Amino acid sequence: MKNLRWYDKDRYLSAFMTLLETLDESVQSEVALNILDAIPKVISMDCVAFLKIVEENDPRKYNRWYDKNPNIHKVVESIRQLSTEEREMLYVNIQEIMQQFTELDLTGLKLKEQ
């Protein structure tokens, strides 16, 4: 069995990451910056402390597609640090941001698997 990346364990995040990877680099950055602006609204801990945790993960240690762009790296690592509940709250923002930059609708993916 293939090892899943942490975001592939969630249908919504997996679809988001797949779509994000296909976007033009400038659009990827805009999406990432908009999501980063939304994260302080959903986290339960101090924003400065949260960002310090995120920034401890140095992208130069990795060779993932999203590590090449500092904005995308920061947003992906931020999402990874969120609790399940915080991610759920962020999905609404991600949906709105993705619709702003693409014509695709990710709403249907938010449905819980039975």
C-alpha positions as CSV (number, residue, x, y, z in Angstrom):
1,M,0.0,0.0,0.0
2,K,1.2,3.5,-0.9
3,N,2.2,5.8,2.0
4,L,-0.2,8.8,2.1
5,R,1.0,12.3,2.6
6,W,-0.5,13.9,5.7
7,Y,-2.9,16.0,3.6
8,D,-4.0,13.0,1.4
9,K,-5.7,11.5,4.5
10,D,-8.3,14.3,4.1
11,R,-10.3,14.4,0.9
12,Y,-10.7,18.1,1.0
13,L,-7.1,18.9,1.7
14,S,-6.0,16.4,-0.9
15,A,-8.2,18.0,-3.6
16,F,-7.1,21.5,-2.5
17,M,-3.4,20.6,-2.7
18,T,-3.9,18.9,-6.1
19,L,-5.6,22.0,-7.4
20,L,-3.1,24.4,-5.9
21,E,-0.2,22.6,-7.5
22,T,-1.8,23.1,-11.0
23,L,-2.2,26.8,-10.6
24,D,0.2,29.4,-12.1
25,E,2.9,30.3,-9.5
26,S,1.6,33.9,-9.1
27,V,-1.9,32.6,-8.4
28,Q,-0.5,30.0,-6.0
29,S,1.2,32.9,-4.1
30,E,-2.0,35.0,-4.0
31,V,-4.0,32.0,-2.7
32,A,-1.4,31.3,-0.1
33,L,-1.3,34.8,1.1
34,N,-5.1,35.0,1.4
35,I,-5.2,31.8,3.3
36,L,-2.4,33.0,5.6
37,D,-4.5,36.1,6.3
38,A,-7.5,33.8,7.3
39,I,-5.5,31.5,9.6
40,P,-5.4,33.9,12.7
41,K,-9.2,33.9,12.7
42,V,-9.3,30.1,13.3
43,I,-6.4,29.3,15.6
44,S,-6.9,29.0,19.3
45,M,-3.4,29.8,20.3
46,D,-1.4,33.1,20.2
47,C,-0.7,34.0,16.5
48,V,2.9,34.9,17.1
49,A,3.6,31.5,18.9
50,F,1.8,29.7,16.1
51,L,3.9,31.3,13.4
52,K,7.0,30.6,15.4
53,I,6.1,26.9,15.3
54,V,5.4,27.1,11.6
55,E,8.7,28.9,10.8
56,E,10.7,26.2,12.6
57,N,10.1,23.9,9.7
58,D,12.8,25.0,7.2
59,P,11.8,24.4,3.6
60,R,15.4,24.0,2.5
61,K,15.4,20.6,4.2
62,Y,12.8,19.3,1.8
63,N,12.2,18.9,-1.9
64,R,8.5,19.0,-2.1
65,W,6.8,21.1,-4.8
66,Y,5.4,23.5,-2.3
67,D,8.7,24.1,-0.5
68,K,10.0,26.1,-3.5
69,N,7.7,29.0,-2.8
70,P,8.0,30.4,0.7
71,N,4.3,31.6,0.8
72,I,3.0,28.2,-0.2
73,H,5.4,26.4,2.2
74,K,4.2,28.6,5.1
75,V,0.5,28.1,4.4
76,V,0.9,24.3,4.0
77,E,2.9,24.0,7.2
78,S,0.3,26.3,8.9
79,I,-2.5,24.0,7.8
80,R,-0.6,21.0,9.0
81,Q,-0.2,22.5,12.5
82,L,-3.9,23.2,12.8
83,S,-6.2,21.0,14.9
84,T,-9.0,19.1,13.1
85,E,-11.5,21.6,14.3
86,E,-9.4,24.6,13.2
87,R,-9.0,23.0,9.7
88,E,-12.7,22.6,9.5
89,M,-13.2,26.3,10.2
90,L,-10.5,27.2,7.7
91,Y,-12.2,25.2,4.9
92,V,-14.8,27.9,4.5
93,N,-12.1,30.5,3.9
94,I,-10.2,28.1,1.5
95,Q,-13.4,27.5,-0.4
96,E,-14.0,31.3,-0.8
97,I,-10.4,32.0,-1.8
98,M,-10.2,29.2,-4.3
99,Q,-13.5,30.4,-5.9
100,Q,-12.0,33.9,-6.1
101,F,-9.0,32.7,-8.1
102,T,-10.4,29.7,-10.0
103,E,-13.9,28.7,-11.2
104,L,-13.8,25.4,-9.3
105,D,-16.0,24.6,-6.4
106,L,-14.6,22.5,-3.6
107,T,-17.7,22.7,-1.4
108,G,-18.8,19.1,-2.2
109,L,-15.6,17.7,-0.9
110,K,-16.4,19.0,2.6
111,L,-18.9,16.3,3.1
112,K,-17.9,13.9,5.9
113,E,-17.2,10.3,4.8
114,Q,-19.6,7.8,6.3
